[in-house]
């Protein structure tokens, strides 16, 4: 039985794994890939990427460490978690089952897609799903945001502070009656297209415009970057009914990354922690590992522990 199994190899999961290894825990990382969302970087022509503060260098260092320590990882998909004597069992797609005294769930979240022609072709080439991550790159540029809920409104508001023009394509009225929505409607450099649906994404080597339509009115919106902010779907089904989730499916955690289930911790975008950012996920992963370590220290042992040995 492992001391700790960490599920998910993005920024939170990688950080948790490295911290657990340094605490001398018998740890196993189970993940489909290493790096998670940091494997997807927005590519843009003639843009200074050094203006963006991110955690990619830190994550890459952790990736290199985990790749070297191949005994501490299994590249597979977790299909089921259930209670087991002394902890939990984790079954992966290949059929193997692993046992651990504690778990860290760091399975991340997926951005909701437009599902229109051109989206897949231009994904991360002028079109992406996180305006907050890249907003500093668009000083005096034209941008477009798609969405009508809080995430889209916050993204449009942040871009509006530096961009020349922000076009908010709001499929429905959504949250436009909120204080933030009213602020956007009153902003001189924000154009709100309420009720318009995206038909396709056009471009050359990069996405250059959105074709939108409302009833019989079709428009093409040129933009230096397009941000799809339709929301996130947390990859939390793996916990089933073991840990409490909020109405959006995110795993609820406390300040120490503990879930409602003893021995199960969670970190990163799969949780209800504030802001979906790489640097925040790194910190949350560290906290989850340290909390799991503290939890394990408090567990009873059946026999004396020899020097240098962990039980």
Secondary structure as UniProt FT lines:
FT   STRAND          2..7
FT   HELIX           11..22
FT   TURN            23..24
FT   STRAND          27..31
FT   HELIX           36..39
FT   TURN            45..46
FT   HELIX           49..51
FT   HELIX           56..68
FT   HELIX           70..72
FT   STRAND          73..75
FT   STRAND          78..84
FT   TURN            85..86
FT   STRAND          87..92
FT   TURN            93..94
FT   STRAND          97..105
FT   STRAND          109..111
FT   HELIX           119..122
FT   STRAND          127..128
FT   HELIX           131..134
FT   HELIX           135..137
FT   TURN            139..140
FT   STRAND          142..146
FT   HELIX           150..160
FT   TURN            161..162
FT   STRAND          165..170
FT   TURN            174..177
FT   HELIX           179..186
FT   TURN            188..189
FT   STRAND          190..194
FT   STRAND          197..203
FT   STRAND          207..214
FT   TURN            215..216
FT   STRAND          217..222
FT   STRAND          225..228
FT   STRAND          232..234
FT   HELIX           237..239
FT   TURN            240..241
FT   TURN            247..248
FT   TURN            255..256
FT   TURN            262..263
FT   STRAND          264..266
FT   TURN            269..270
FT   HELIX           278..297
FT   TURN            307..308
//
